[in-house]
């Protein structure tokens, strides 16, 4: 039964029996891992405040071959979740992105770039008041890291490259933009005002080192989610994710309500 060392972000925890904890971790080296921490609920020293959601931790765990769940031997906090609990909005923001990672990844699939994106989000949400543009930026970053991103540059039906002013038609079913010719016979929605171009520029940026694009804030609206760009971009991404991933994010419904 080998001992593994890794670092991870706590996605979920629950009590198991009187003394143990079950946690789900998104680790740098092994992807998503389910784990049990023996005695974590009883001990005042061992694992105290360590295995809390949104914490970034270092850990050592034992793994039995052929067994799905690992056993945590030691864990220490690298970066705490302190600050996220200060507001419902911050907690919903962190909850949405951890649920996004949890539901869109399979067990034991390594995604190092996705790990660093989630780590960056949880660090920034502690100190910054995220806008819808920030949510869009990081959601696109995660989709890109997972290989699920929409096609914003060429017609998804005929393959034709398009200029900025031509990118107005988006097909959720086809997963990307349509040229004007193909849009005549394929179901789509039309987005004016450069919405698709601005989403494309978000997606094509350096998602790890680049600051969230505050310049993409509301076009004729406020910072709370009422802007025209945020409204249309959110509608586009919601349609795409709903159609292609067939996943409902419970935390997203709550997040939208607190950001209004």
C-alpha positions as CSV (number, residue, x, y, z in Angstrom):
1,X,0.0,0.0,0.0
2,X,2.2,2.9,-1.3
3,X,2.2,6.4,0.3
4,X,1.5,9.3,-2.2
5,X,2.4,12.9,-1.7
6,X,0.4,15.6,-3.5
7,X,-1.4,18.9,-3.2
8,X,-5.1,19.4,-3.7
9,X,-8.1,21.6,-3.4
10,X,-11.0,20.4,-1.2
11,X,-14.2,20.3,-3.3
12,X,-16.5,18.6,-0.9
13,X,-16.6,17.1,2.6
14,X,-19.1,15.2,4.7
15,X,-19.1,13.3,8.0
16,X,-18.9,9.5,7.9
17,X,-20.0,7.7,11.0
18,X,-19.1,9.4,14.3
19,X,-15.4,10.1,13.8
20,X,-14.4,10.0,10.1
21,X,-14.7,12.4,7.2
22,X,-15.2,11.8,3.5
23,X,-13.7,14.4,1.2
24,X,-13.4,14.9,-2.5
25,X,-10.2,16.5,-3.7
26,X,-9.0,17.9,-6.9
27,X,-5.3,17.2,-6.8
28,X,-2.4,18.4,-9.0
29,X,-0.9,15.0,-9.6
30,X,-3.8,12.7,-9.9
31,X,-6.9,14.8,-10.7
32,X,-10.1,14.1,-8.7
33,X,-9.7,11.8,-5.8
34,X,-12.2,10.5,-3.1
35,X,-10.6,10.1,0.3
36,X,-11.4,9.2,3.9
37,X,-9.8,10.8,6.9
38,X,-10.0,8.5,9.9
39,X,-10.8,10.2,13.2
40,X,-11.0,13.6,11.6
41,X,-14.2,14.5,13.4
42,X,-13.0,13.5,16.9
43,X,-9.4,14.8,17.0
44,X,-8.8,18.4,18.1
45,X,-5.3,18.4,16.5
46,X,-5.3,16.0,13.5
47,X,-6.8,17.6,10.4
48,X,-8.3,20.5,12.4
49,X,-9.8,23.1,10.0
50,X,-7.7,21.5,7.2
51,X,-10.2,19.5,5.2
52,X,-12.6,22.4,4.7
53,X,-14.1,23.2,1.2
54,X,-12.0,25.6,-0.9
55,X,-8.8,25.0,1.1
56,X,-5.6,24.4,-0.8
57,X,-3.7,21.7,1.0
58,X,-0.7,19.4,0.9
59,X,-1.4,15.8,1.8
60,X,0.0,12.3,2.1
61,X,-2.3,9.4,1.5
62,X,-2.3,5.6,1.2
63,X,-3.9,3.9,-1.7
64,X,-4.9,0.2,-2.0
65,X,-4.6,-1.2,-5.4
66,X,-8.1,-1.8,-6.8
67,X,-9.8,0.4,-4.2
68,X,-11.5,3.6,-5.2
69,X,-11.1,5.6,-2.0
70,X,-7.7,6.6,-0.6
71,X,-6.9,7.1,3.1
72,X,-5.4,10.4,4.1
73,X,-2.5,10.1,6.5
74,X,-1.4,13.7,6.9
75,X,-2.7,17.1,5.5
76,X,-1.6,20.7,6.0
77,X,-3.1,23.9,4.8
78,X,-1.1,25.7,2.0
79,X,-3.8,28.4,1.5
80,X,-6.9,28.7,3.6
81,X,-10.4,29.5,2.5
82,X,-10.5,32.4,5.0
83,X,-12.3,35.4,3.4
84,X,-14.6,33.4,1.3
85,X,-17.1,33.0,4.1
86,X,-17.4,36.8,4.6
87,X,-20.2,37.1,2.0
88,X,-22.8,34.9,0.4
89,X,-21.7,36.1,-3.0
90,X,-18.1,34.9,-2.4
91,X,-19.2,31.5,-1.1
92,X,-21.6,31.0,-4.1
93,X,-18.8,32.0,-6.5
94,X,-16.4,29.5,-5.0
95,X,-19.1,26.9,-4.8
96,X,-19.9,27.3,-8.5
97,X,-16.4,26.9,-9.7
98,X,-15.6,23.9,-7.5
99,X,-18.9,22.3,-8.6
100,X,-17.9,23.1,-12.2
101,X,-14.6,21.2,-11.8
102,X,-16.2,18.4,-9.8
103,X,-18.9,17.6,-12.4
104,X,-16.8,18.1,-15.5
105,X,-13.9,15.9,-14.5
106,X,-13.6,12.1,-14.1
107,X,-11.8,10.4,-11.3
108,X,-8.0,10.1,-11.6
109,X,-7.7,12.2,-14.7
110,X,-4.9,14.7,-14.3
111,X,-5.6,18.3,-15.4
112,X,-2.8,20.5,-14.1
113,X,-3.8,23.6,-16.0
114,X,-7.4,23.3,-14.6
115,X,-6.0,22.9,-11.1
116,X,-4.1,26.2,-11.4
117,X,-7.1,28.0,-12.8
118,X,-9.2,26.8,-9.9
119,X,-6.5,27.7,-7.4
120,X,-6.3,31.2,-9.0
121,X,-10.0,31.7,-8.8
122,X,-10.2,30.7,-5.1
123,X,-7.3,33.0,-4.2
124,X,-8.8,36.0,-6.1
125,X,-12.4,35.5,-4.9
126,X,-11.2,36.0,-1.3
127,X,-10.1,39.5,-2.0
128,X,-11.9,40.7,-5.1
129,X,-15.6,41.4,-5.9
130,X,-16.2,39.3,-9.1
131,X,-18.3,40.7,-11.8
132,X,-20.1,38.6,-14.5
133,X,-17.3,39.3,-16.8
134,X,-14.9,37.6,-14.4
135,X,-17.3,34.6,-14.2
136,X,-17.4,34.4,-18.0
137,X,-13.6,34.7,-18.3
138,X,-12.9,31.9,-15.9
139,X,-15.7,29.7,-17.2
140,X,-14.2,30.0,-20.7
141,X,-10.8,29.3,-19.3
142,X,-12.0,26.1,-17.6
143,X,-13.9,24.9,-20.8
144,X,-10.7,25.6,-22.8
145,X,-8.6,23.6,-20.3
146,X,-11.0,20.7,-20.6
147,X,-11.2,20.8,-24.4
148,X,-14.9,21.8,-24.4
149,X,-14.6,25.4,-25.6
150,X,-17.0,26.8,-28.2
151,X,-15.7,27.6,-31.7
152,X,-15.8,31.4,-32.0
153,X,-13.6,31.8,-35.1
154,X,-14.8,29.7,-38.0
155,X,-18.2,28.6,-39.2
156,X,-18.9,25.3,-37.5
157,X,-20.8,24.0,-40.6
158,X,-18.7,25.0,-43.6
159,X,-15.4,25.9,-41.9
160,X,-15.3,29.5,-43.4
161,X,-13.2,32.0,-41.5
162,X,-15.1,35.1,-40.5
163,X,-14.3,38.8,-39.7
164,X,-15.3,40.3,-36.5
165,X,-18.4,42.0,-37.9
166,X,-19.6,38.6,-39.4
167,X,-19.5,36.8,-36.0
168,X,-23.1,37.4,-35.0
169,X,-24.8,34.0,-35.3
170,X,-24.2,31.2,-32.7
171,X,-25.6,27.7,-32.8
172,X,-25.6,25.9,-29.4
173,X,-26.4,22.7,-31.2
174,X,-23.4,22.9,-33.5
175,X,-21.2,24.4,-30.8
176,X,-20.0,27.6,-32.4
177,X,-20.5,30.4,-34.8
178,X,-22.2,30.2,-38.2
179,X,-21.5,32.3,-41.3
180,X,-24.5,34.2,-42.7
181,X,-25.0,31.7,-45.5
182,X,-25.2,28.6,-43.2
183,X,-27.3,30.5,-40.7
184,X,-30.1,30.5,-43.2
185,X,-30.9,26.8,-42.6
186,X,-29.4,26.0,-39.2
187,X,-31.0,27.0,-35.9
188,X,-29.1,29.7,-34.1
189,X,-29.3,32.8,-32.0
190,X,-28.1,36.2,-33.1
191,X,-25.8,38.3,-30.9
192,X,-25.0,41.9,-31.9
193,X,-22.5,44.3,-30.5
194,X,-19.4,42.2,-30.8
195,X,-20.4,39.8,-28.1
196,X,-18.9,36.7,-29.9
197,X,-15.7,38.6,-30.7
198,X,-15.3,39.7,-27.1
199,X,-15.8,36.2,-25.8
200,X,-13.3,34.9,-28.4
201,X,-10.7,37.5,-27.1
202,X,-11.3,36.3,-23.5
203,X,-10.8,32.7,-24.5
204,X,-7.7,33.3,-26.5
205,X,-5.9,35.1,-23.7
206,X,-3.3,33.6,-21.3
207,X,-5.8,32.2,-18.8
208,X,-3.2,31.5,-16.1
209,X,-1.2,34.8,-15.9
210,X,-3.6,37.3,-17.3
211,X,-5.7,39.5,-15.1
212,X,-9.5,39.0,-15.5
213,X,-10.6,41.4,-18.2
214,X,-12.2,44.2,-16.3
215,X,-12.3,46.1,-19.6
216,X,-15.1,43.7,-20.6
217,X,-17.4,45.1,-18.0
218,X,-20.9,46.2,-18.8
219,X,-21.8,47.8,-22.1
220,X,-24.3,50.4,-21.0
221,X,-25.1,48.6,-17.7
222,X,-23.8,48.3,-14.2
223,X,-21.2,46.0,-12.6
224,X,-23.8,43.7,-11.1
225,X,-24.8,41.7,-14.1
226,X,-27.3,44.0,-15.9
227,X,-25.0,45.0,-18.7
228,X,-25.9,44.1,-22.3
229,X,-22.6,42.2,-22.9
230,X,-22.9,40.2,-19.7
231,X,-26.6,39.4,-20.4
232,X,-26.0,38.2,-24.0
233,X,-22.7,36.4,-23.2
234,X,-24.3,34.6,-20.3
235,X,-27.2,33.5,-22.5
236,X,-24.8,32.2,-25.1
237,X,-22.7,30.2,-22.7
238,X,-25.6,28.8,-20.7
239,X,-27.2,27.5,-23.9
240,X,-23.9,25.9,-25.0
241,X,-23.1,24.2,-21.7
242,X,-26.7,23.1,-21.2
243,X,-26.9,21.5,-24.7
244,X,-23.4,19.9,-24.9
245,X,-22.6,18.9,-21.3
246,X,-26.1,18.1,-20.1
247,X,-25.2,19.1,-16.6
248,X,-27.2,21.3,-14.2
249,X,-25.1,23.3,-11.7
250,X,-27.2,23.9,-8.6
251,X,-24.7,26.5,-7.3
252,X,-25.1,28.5,-10.5
253,X,-28.8,29.2,-9.9
254,X,-28.0,30.6,-6.5
255,X,-25.0,32.6,-7.9
256,X,-27.2,34.3,-10.5
257,X,-29.7,35.3,-7.8
258,X,-27.1,36.9,-5.5
259,X,-25.4,38.8,-8.4
260,X,-28.6,40.5,-9.6
